[in-house]
Amino acid sequence: MTFLNIAFPATSALPVAEVAISALVAAARPLIGLSILTTMLLVFKPLITGMLRALKLAVFPNKTREEKSAMRNLRSMLAVRNIANELDSTSPNMAAELRALAARG
Protein backbone atom coordinates (compact mmCIF):
# COMPACT_ATOMS: atom_id res chain seq x y z
CA MET A 1 0.00 0.00 0.00
CA THR A 2 1.45 3.26 -1.08
CA PHE A 3 0.76 6.85 -0.25
CA LEU A 4 -1.04 7.26 -3.60
CA ASN A 5 -3.60 4.61 -2.65
CA ILE A 6 -4.51 6.66 0.39
CA ALA A 7 -4.49 9.94 -1.50
CA PHE A 8 -6.41 8.64 -4.52
CA PRO A 9 -8.66 5.71 -3.48
CA ALA A 10 -10.43 5.64 -6.84
CA THR A 11 -7.27 4.48 -8.59
CA SER A 12 -7.07 1.40 -6.39
CA ALA A 13 -10.75 0.61 -6.89
CA LEU A 14 -10.57 1.06 -10.64
CA PRO A 15 -9.29 -2.47 -11.48
CA VAL A 16 -12.05 -4.03 -9.37
CA ALA A 17 -14.66 -1.90 -11.12
CA GLU A 18 -13.26 -2.85 -14.51
CA VAL A 19 -13.57 -6.55 -13.67
CA ALA A 20 -17.14 -6.08 -12.43
CA ILE A 21 -18.15 -4.09 -15.49
CA SER A 22 -16.58 -6.59 -17.88
CA ALA A 23 -18.39 -9.44 -16.12
CA LEU A 24 -21.68 -7.54 -16.38
CA VAL A 25 -21.13 -6.83 -20.07
CA ALA A 26 -20.18 -10.46 -20.72
CA ALA A 27 -23.41 -11.60 -19.04
CA ALA A 28 -25.55 -9.01 -20.86
CA ARG A 29 -24.16 -9.64 -24.36
CA PRO A 30 -26.21 -12.83 -25.04
CA LEU A 31 -29.34 -11.14 -23.71
CA ILE A 32 -28.82 -8.19 -26.03
CA GLY A 33 -28.28 -10.53 -28.97
CA LEU A 34 -31.39 -12.51 -28.11
CA SER A 35 -33.47 -9.36 -27.80
CA ILE A 36 -32.21 -8.12 -31.18
CA LEU A 37 -33.06 -11.49 -32.76
CA THR A 38 -36.53 -11.46 -31.21
CA THR A 39 -37.15 -7.92 -32.43
CA MET A 40 -36.06 -8.80 -35.96
CA LEU A 41 -38.32 -11.86 -35.99
CA LEU A 42 -41.28 -9.79 -34.82
CA VAL A 43 -40.64 -7.06 -37.37
CA PHE A 44 -40.19 -9.46 -40.28
CA LYS A 45 -42.82 -12.01 -39.21
CA PRO A 46 -45.14 -11.36 -42.19
CA LEU A 47 -42.25 -11.72 -44.62
CA ILE A 48 -41.02 -14.91 -42.98
CA THR A 49 -44.49 -16.49 -42.90
CA GLY A 50 -45.04 -15.60 -46.56
CA MET A 51 -41.74 -17.17 -47.53
CA LEU A 52 -42.58 -20.33 -45.56
CA ARG A 53 -45.98 -20.57 -47.26
CA ALA A 54 -44.36 -20.14 -50.68
CA LEU A 55 -41.86 -22.86 -49.82
CA LYS A 56 -44.68 -25.15 -48.70
CA LEU A 57 -46.55 -24.56 -51.96
CA ALA A 58 -43.38 -25.24 -53.94
CA VAL A 59 -42.87 -28.57 -52.18
CA PHE A 60 -46.53 -29.61 -51.80
CA PRO A 61 -48.64 -27.87 -54.48
CA ASN A 62 -52.39 -27.58 -54.01
CA LYS A 63 -54.53 -30.10 -55.86
CA THR A 64 -56.86 -28.94 -58.59
CA ARG A 65 -60.62 -29.45 -58.48
CA GLU A 66 -60.34 -32.34 -60.90
CA GLU A 67 -57.75 -34.07 -58.74
CA LYS A 68 -59.84 -33.56 -55.62
CA SER A 69 -62.93 -34.87 -57.42
CA ALA A 70 -61.02 -37.91 -58.69
CA MET A 71 -59.76 -38.69 -55.19
CA ARG A 72 -63.29 -38.36 -53.79
CA ASN A 73 -64.65 -40.70 -56.48
CA LEU A 74 -61.88 -43.22 -55.82
CA ARG A 75 -62.62 -43.23 -52.09
CA SER A 76 -66.34 -43.72 -52.69
CA MET A 77 -65.65 -46.57 -55.16
CA LEU A 78 -63.35 -48.24 -52.63
CA ALA A 79 -65.99 -47.86 -49.93
CA VAL A 80 -68.65 -49.45 -52.15
CA ARG A 81 -66.25 -52.27 -53.05
CA ASN A 82 -65.53 -52.89 -49.35
CA ILE A 83 -69.26 -53.09 -48.65
CA ALA A 84 -69.61 -55.53 -51.55
CA ASN A 85 -66.85 -57.70 -50.11
CA GLU A 86 -68.63 -57.76 -46.76
CA LEU A 87 -71.93 -58.75 -48.40
CA ASP A 88 -70.32 -61.41 -50.60
CA SER A 89 -71.07 -64.32 -48.28
CA THR A 90 -74.59 -63.26 -47.22
CA SER A 91 -75.98 -61.70 -50.39
CA PRO A 92 -73.99 -62.46 -53.55
CA ASN A 93 -76.49 -60.74 -55.88
CA MET A 94 -76.31 -57.48 -53.94
CA ALA A 95 -72.50 -57.74 -53.84
CA ALA A 96 -72.40 -58.18 -57.62
CA GLU A 97 -74.60 -55.10 -58.12
CA LEU A 98 -72.43 -53.06 -55.78
CA ARG A 99 -69.32 -54.15 -57.68
CA ALA A 100 -70.97 -53.11 -60.92
CA LEU A 101 -71.76 -49.70 -59.42
CA ALA A 102 -68.18 -49.33 -58.21
CA ALA A 103 -66.82 -50.28 -61.63
CA ARG A 104 -68.87 -47.54 -63.34
CA GLY A 105 -67.29 -44.90 -61.13
Order of alpha helices (4+ residues) and beta strands (2+ residues): alpha-alpha-alpha-alpha-alpha
